[in-house]
């Protein structure tokens, strides 16, 4: 038995043909849906990049206890468990957050790994002099990242130079070299179509449009202040990069066809979250509430044991389900601290694995969905307190916790999932904007674009019940209930 995961970052569900999009050129995603089970109710859990990847490995929620950070010493790591039980695990990725402070213990859980450089602001090539940069729409606060990105672009000219192309090529190299071997898992993970939306010209030519404005392929994280023309241009730039993703997805599918891997190889195609391209008058993610464009994600799975293809599933699933699914696929037990569920029966016959699902960002809204309603619970006070990080690995995305942040550390009694280990309890600011949006309730069946917030005390009470039950099951810290006014 073998398994392949092809993971994209920031893959928008609503821009894929299998989910109803009729203008993005992505024929291989349509081909993928014909060979797999397509999940219609897949939701994110913890946001954004590394919190989602912690869940991918551990099968449990991250966001209730801590923000962005490395794997913890007490975490159950799916690839490491596989490795320890005779399943070779290999990661090929250009996702640069793996080699920053906040992601430093993820890739080392695999038997081997190959890291491809150059995405976004990856500090890859060193230029003392400033690079030539066009007049562009961009946030001034992001200048160091944007400067580094333009240094990197000087070395990424032809399509074969692009990190995504290299990542998929190296992943397919692993598959071809090991095609006759048994019991391996390869995770081919590309940062695309994450911003900046930099794609070869051939993919941009698929979306001709008249644009005469400033260079714009990297939206700011904030409210839309750009013109309609500029918004449309960025959507075409994203679509071009998505079409590039589709092309390299096709290469993976071609290889499975050529090597007849469908008979004994699990295939998962997934993402960590979506992205706002002007919807709700917002760009990007993490600041605003997690609308469907961000939280409702695509997922496709082929399981050779059931052989079900070209079908859709309505069961509510999440990223936390992937680790248990992979462990059971290789005949291994699921650790008791994993909250996710094995999806084998869901793939085969749409068996439900949960009644409701939590999702969110540390210190922002806590959200719950039952597949029809989405309830977003905001902090009750503007200062968003009390709130703490519980961790033994105090790092942010690109830095360690500051000395000032660490001056008021307490030790917290163990949670059951920390396996008898105390954690540091560190004051956290959380999201500064969540309170201002207030608590929101949507019927995403009748209002999938979430344009009409509901006021229905009976439904809200039911969703609060789901939320409190799932928070209790997750051992949410006591102050989370206080912060959200749930006591």
GIURLIN-V635148 format. One record per residue. N is the residue number from 1. RES is the residue in one letter. PHI is phi in whole degrees, -180 to 180 (* if undefined). NEAR is the number of other ideal C-beta (glycine too) atoms within 12 Angstrom. Layout:
<<N & RES & PHI & NEAR> <N & RES & PHI & NEAR>>
This chain:
<<1 & X & * & 26> <2 & X & -133 & 35> <3 & X & -146 & 41> <4 & X & -125 & 45> <5 & X & -115 & 45> <6 & X & -109 & 47> <7 & X & -113 & 44> <8 & X & -104 & 48> <9 & X & -105 & 41> <10 & X & 65 & 42> <11 & X & -92 & 46> <12 & X & -80 & 42> <13 & X & -57 & 39> <14 & X & -73 & 33> <15 & X & -108 & 39> <16 & X & -108 & 39> <17 & X & -54 & 27> <18 & X & -64 & 35> <19 & X & -108 & 32> <20 & X & 102 & 20> <21 & X & -75 & 24> <22 & X & -115 & 13> <23 & X & -125 & 19> <24 & X & -84 & 35> <25 & X & -82 & 30> <26 & X & -148 & 39> <27 & X & -66 & 20> <28 & X & -76 & 33> <29 & X & -69 & 40> <30 & X & -64 & 26> <31 & X & -62 & 29> <32 & X & -60 & 38> <33 & X & -62 & 32> <34 & X & -73 & 21> <35 & X & -103 & 33> <36 & X & -134 & 41> <37 & X & -96 & 40> <38 & X & -101 & 38> <39 & X & -93 & 39> <40 & X & -90 & 30> <41 & X & -128 & 37> <42 & X & -98 & 45> <43 & X & -125 & 45> <44 & X & -63 & 49> <45 & X & -125 & 46> <46 & X & -102 & 46> <47 & X & -114 & 46> <48 & X & -97 & 43> <49 & X & -55 & 43> <50 & X & -73 & 43> <51 & X & -56 & 45> <52 & X & -67 & 45> <53 & X & -76 & 47> <54 & X & -63 & 44> <55 & X & -66 & 46> <56 & X & -60 & 44> <57 & X & -86 & 47> <58 & X & -96 & 44> <59 & X & 67 & 38> <60 & X & -145 & 45> <61 & X & -63 & 43> <62 & X & -104 & 46> <63 & X & -74 & 44> <64 & X & -77 & 44> <65 & X & -112 & 42> <66 & X & -162 & 43> <67 & X & -94 & 40> <68 & X & -60 & 37> <69 & X & 177 & 42> <70 & X & -72 & 37> <71 & X & -63 & 35> <72 & X & -90 & 33> <73 & X & -58 & 19> <74 & X & -92 & 25> <75 & X & -72 & 39> <76 & X & -85 & 35> <77 & X & -103 & 37> <78 & X & -54 & 47> <79 & X & -64 & 43> <80 & X & -72 & 29> <81 & X & -63 & 33> <82 & X & -58 & 36> <83 & X & -58 & 27> <84 & X & -72 & 20> <85 & X & -118 & 21> <86 & X & 83 & 18> <87 & X & -106 & 30> <88 & X & -75 & 28> <89 & X & -119 & 38> <90 & X & -137 & 35> <91 & X & -117 & 44> <92 & X & -121 & 37> <93 & X & -152 & 41> <94 & X & -113 & 42> <95 & X & -82 & 42> <96 & X & -67 & 37> <97 & X & -65 & 37> <98 & X & -63 & 38> <99 & X & -111 & 28> <100 & X & -100 & 30> <101 & X & -55 & 22> <102 & X & -82 & 32> <103 & X & -136 & 34> <104 & X & -72 & 24> <105 & X & -117 & 30> <106 & X & -90 & 40> <107 & X & -67 & 35> <108 & X & -77 & 22> <109 & X & -80 & 36> <110 & X & -87 & 35> <111 & X & -61 & 28> <112 & X & -155 & 23> <113 & X & -155 & 30> <114 & X & -133 & 28> <115 & X & -110 & 31> <116 & X & -105 & 35> <117 & X & -97 & 29> <118 & X & 118 & 35> <119 & X & -77 & 43> <120 & X & 47 & 41> <121 & X & -97 & 31> <122 & X & -52 & 32> <123 & X & -72 & 21> <124 & X & -97 & 25> <125 & X & -95 & 20> <126 & X & -102 & 15> <127 & X & -126 & 19> <128 & X & -72 & 8> <129 & X & -75 & 11> <130 & X & -65 & 14> <131 & X & -76 & 19> <132 & X & -71 & 14> <133 & X & -130 & 21> <134 & X & -76 & 16> <135 & X & -68 & 10> <136 & X & -137 & 27> <137 & X & -90 & 30> <138 & X & -164 & 31> <139 & X & -80 & 21> <140 & X & -61 & 12> <141 & X & -64 & 11> <142 & X & -94 & 24> <143 & X & -54 & 17> <144 & X & -58 & 18> <145 & X & -67 & 28> <146 & X & -66 & 31> <147 & X & -58 & 27> <148 & X & -64 & 30> <149 & X & -61 & 38> <150 & X & -74 & 33> <151 & X & -62 & 28> <152 & X & -61 & 33> <153 & X & -62 & 33> <154 & X & -63 & 21> <155 & X & -108 & 22> <156 & X & -122 & 30> <157 & X & -112 & 15> <158 & X & -86 & 12> <159 & X & -58 & 22> <160 & X & -69 & 15> <161 & X & -84 & 21> <162 & X & -67 & 36> <163 & X & -54 & 41> <164 & X & -62 & 46> <165 & X & -61 & 32> <166 & X & -67 & 31> <167 & X & -63 & 42> <168 & X & -67 & 41> <169 & X & -60 & 27> <170 & X & -70 & 31> <171 & X & -65 & 37> <172 & X & -69 & 33> <173 & X & -61 & 20> <174 & X & -61 & 32> <175 & X & -63 & 36> <176 & X & -66 & 21> <177 & X & -66 & 18> <178 & X & -111 & 26> <179 & X & -63 & 23> <180 & X & -88 & 13> <181 & X & -88 & 20> <182 & X & -121 & 16> <183 & X & 60 & 25> <184 & X & -140 & 36> <185 & X & -132 & 47> <186 & X & -119 & 47> <187 & X & -109 & 47> <188 & X & -100 & 44> <189 & X & -128 & 49> <190 & X & -112 & 47> <191 & X & -68 & 42> <192 & X & -70 & 47> <193 & X & -91 & 45> <194 & X & -59 & 43> <195 & X & -67 & 37> <196 & X & -72 & 38> <197 & X & -87 & 39> <198 & X & -104 & 36> <199 & X & -132 & 36> <200 & X & -57 & 26> <201 & X & -59 & 17> <202 & X & -59 & 18> <203 & X & -78 & 33> <204 & X & -69 & 26> <205 & X & -67 & 16> <206 & X & -69 & 25> <207 & X & -123 & 29> <208 & X & -66 & 14> <209 & X & -161 & 22> <210 & X & -91 & 10> <211 & X & -133 & 24> <212 & X & -122 & 11> <213 & X & -87 & 22> <214 & X & -67 & 19> <215 & X & -57 & 25> <216 & X & -154 & 35> <217 & X & -136 & 36> <218 & X & -139 & 35> <219 & X & -65 & 37> <220 & X & -73 & 30> <221 & X & -88 & 23> <222 & X & 174 & 23> <223 & X & -69 & 20> <224 & X & -72 & 25> <225 & X & -123 & 16> <226 & X & -90 & 27> <227 & X & -76 & 17> <228 & X & -58 & 16> <229 & X & -62 & 19> <230 & X & -70 & 28> <231 & X & -63 & 28> <232 & X & -61 & 23> <233 & X & -60 & 33> <234 & X & -64 & 41> <235 & X & -63 & 37> <236 & X & -69 & 32> <237 & X & -66 & 36> <238 & X & -62 & 45> <239 & X & -61 & 36> <240 & X & -62 & 35> <241 & X & -68 & 47> <242 & X & -64 & 47> <243 & X & -67 & 37> <244 & X & -65 & 41> <245 & X & -59 & 47> <246 & X & -61 & 39> <247 & X & -60 & 33> <248 & X & -79 & 42> <249 & X & -58 & 45> <250 & X & -58 & 27> <251 & X & -66 & 30> <252 & X & -67 & 46> <253 & X & -64 & 35> <254 & X & -60 & 21> <255 & X & -68 & 30> <256 & X & -64 & 34> <257 & X & -64 & 18> <258 & X & -61 & 15> <259 & X & -94 & 22> <260 & X & 55 & 14> <261 & X & -81 & 30> <262 & X & -60 & 24> <263 & X & -73 & 18> <264 & X & -143 & 25> <265 & X & -128 & 37> <266 & X & -72 & 42> <267 & X & -124 & 41> <268 & X & -120 & 41> <269 & X & -119 & 44> <270 & X & -149 & 42> <271 & X & -150 & 48> <272 & X & -98 & 44> <273 & X & -177 & 46> <274 & X & -102 & 40> <275 & X & -163 & 47> <276 & X & -88 & 39> <277 & X & -114 & 39> <278 & X & 100 & 29> <279 & X & -62 & 30> <280 & X & 59 & 27> <281 & X & 62 & 18> <282 & X & -133 & 30> <283 & X & -106 & 35> <284 & X & 73 & 37> <285 & X & -159 & 39> <286 & X & 75 & 38> <287 & X & -93 & 29> <288 & X & -86 & 34> <289 & X & -58 & 40> <290 & X & -86 & 47> <291 & X & -66 & 42> <292 & X & -55 & 40> <293 & X & -59 & 36> <294 & X & -97 & 43> <295 & X & -88 & 48> <296 & X & -91 & 39> <297 & X & -110 & 44> <298 & X & -82 & 48> <299 & X & -156 & 48> <300 & X & -134 & 48> <301 & X & -140 & 44> <302 & X & -112 & 41> <303 & X & -119 & 35> <304 & X & -66 & 27> <305 & X & -70 & 25> <306 & X & -95 & 23> <307 & X & 68 & 18> <308 & X & -84 & 26> <309 & X & -140 & 23> <310 & X & 56 & 18> <311 & X & -131 & 26> <312 & X & -118 & 26> <313 & X & -125 & 33> <314 & X & -102 & 22> <315 & X & -64 & 32> <316 & X & -82 & 39> <317 & X & -129 & 43> <318 & X & -144 & 49> <319 & X & -58 & 48> <320 & X & -63 & 45> <321 & X & -82 & 45> <322 & X & -74 & 46> <323 & X & -63 & 46> <324 & X & -60 & 38> <325 & X & -63 & 42> <326 & X & -69 & 44> <327 & X & -62 & 38> <328 & X & -68 & 32> <329 & X & -57 & 37> <330 & X & -93 & 33> <331 & X & 79 & 18> <332 & X & -105 & 28> <333 & X & -74 & 14> <334 & X & -90 & 30> <335 & X & -58 & 28> <336 & X & -62 & 13> <337 & X & -83 & 28> <338 & X & -78 & 33> <339 & X & -93 & 34> <340 & X & -70 & 36> <341 & X & -123 & 31> <342 & X & -67 & 32> <343 & X & -95 & 46> <344 & X & -56 & 29> <345 & X & -73 & 24> <346 & X & -68 & 36> <347 & X & -62 & 39> <348 & X & -72 & 23> <349 & X & -147 & 18> <350 & X & 64 & 24> <351 & X & -70 & 19> <352 & X & -70 & 21> <353 & X & -118 & 31> <354 & X & -159 & 30> <355 & X & -88 & 22> <356 & X & -153 & 31> <357 & X & -141 & 45> <358 & X & -90 & 47> <359 & X & -157 & 48> <360 & X & 166 & 52> <361 & X & -122 & 44> <362 & X & -56 & 41> <363 & X & 82 & 39> <364 & X & -111 & 42> <365 & X & -58 & 43> <366 & X & -101 & 50> <367 & X & -118 & 48> <368 & X & -141 & 45> <369 & X & -135 & 41> <370 & X & -108 & 33> <371 & X & 98 & 30> <372 & X & -108 & 26> <373 & X & -107 & 34> <374 & X & -121 & 47> <375 & X & -117 & 43> <376 & X & -114 & 40> <377 & X & -95 & 38> <378 & X & -91 & 32> <379 & X & -60 & 37> <380 & X & -83 & 23> <381 & X & -122 & 18> <382 & X & -64 & 17> <383 & X & -79 & 18> <384 & X & 58 & 32> <385 & X & -122 & 22> <386 & X & -82 & 24> <387 & X & -155 & 38> <388 & X & -140 & 35> <389 & X & -96 & 39> <390 & X & -114 & 40> <391 & X & -161 & 41> <392 & X & -108 & 30> <393 & X & -128 & 32> <394 & X & -76 & 31> <395 & X & -135 & 31> <396 & X & -94 & 28> <397 & X & -58 & 27> <398 & X & -121 & 24> <399 & X & -156 & 15> <400 & X & -79 & 21> <401 & X & -59 & 28> <402 & X & -73 & 14> <403 & X & -58 & 11> <404 & X & -62 & 12> <405 & X & -63 & 22> <406 & X & -93 & 18> <407 & X & -78 & 13> <408 & X & -120 & 17> <409 & X & -68 & 22> <410 & X & -119 & 16> <411 & X & -101 & 17> <412 & X & -110 & 24> <413 & X & -55 & 16> <414 & X & -60 & 18> <415 & X & -80 & 29> <416 & X & -62 & 17> <417 & X & -78 & 29> <418 & X & -89 & 27> <419 & X & 59 & 18> <420 & X & 83 & 12> <421 & X & -99 & 21> <422 & X & -72 & 19> <423 & X & -117 & 32> <424 & X & -72 & 29> <425 & X & -115 & 28> <426 & X & -120 & 35> <427 & X & -54 & 27> <428 & X & -129 & 37> <429 & X & -79 & 23> <430 & X & 67 & 36> <431 & X & -80 & 33> <432 & X & -84 & 20> <433 & X & -115 & 25> <434 & X & -60 & 36> <435 & X & -60 & 27> <436 & X & -68 & 19> <437 & X & -82 & 25> <438 & X & 74 & 19> <439 & X & -83 & 30> <440 & X & -131 & 34> <441 & X & -134 & 35> <442 & X & -132 & 36> <443 & X & -97 & 27> <444 & X & -80 & 32> <445 & X & -79 & 20> <446 & X & -87 & 15> <447 & X & -135 & 19> <448 & X & -64 & 23> <449 & X & -87 & 20> <450 & X & 51 & 34> <451 & X & -104 & 17> <452 & X & -131 & 15> <453 & X & -57 & 25> <454 & X & -97 & 25> <455 & X & -129 & 14> <456 & X & -138 & 17> <457 & X & -56 & 11> <458 & X & -67 & 13> <459 & X & -67 & 22> <460 & X & -60 & 25> <461 & X & -61 & 16> <462 & X & -64 & 22> <463 & X & -69 & 37> <464 & X & -63 & 29> <465 & X & -60 & 20> <466 & X & -59 & 32> <467 & X & -62 & 40> <468 & X & -66 & 26> <469 & X & -64 & 21> <470 & X & -71 & 37> <471 & X & -65 & 33> <472 & X & -64 & 18> <473 & X & -61 & 23> <474 & X & -92 & 35> <475 & X & 56 & 25> <476 & X & -58 & 36> <477 & X & -58 & 31> <478 & X & -57 & 23> <479 & X & -70 & 29> <480 & X & -63 & 41> <481 & X & -67 & 25> <482 & X & -67 & 19> <483 & X & -59 & 36> <484 & X & -93 & 38> <485 & X & 66 & 21> <486 & X & -106 & 29> <487 & X & -113 & 15>>
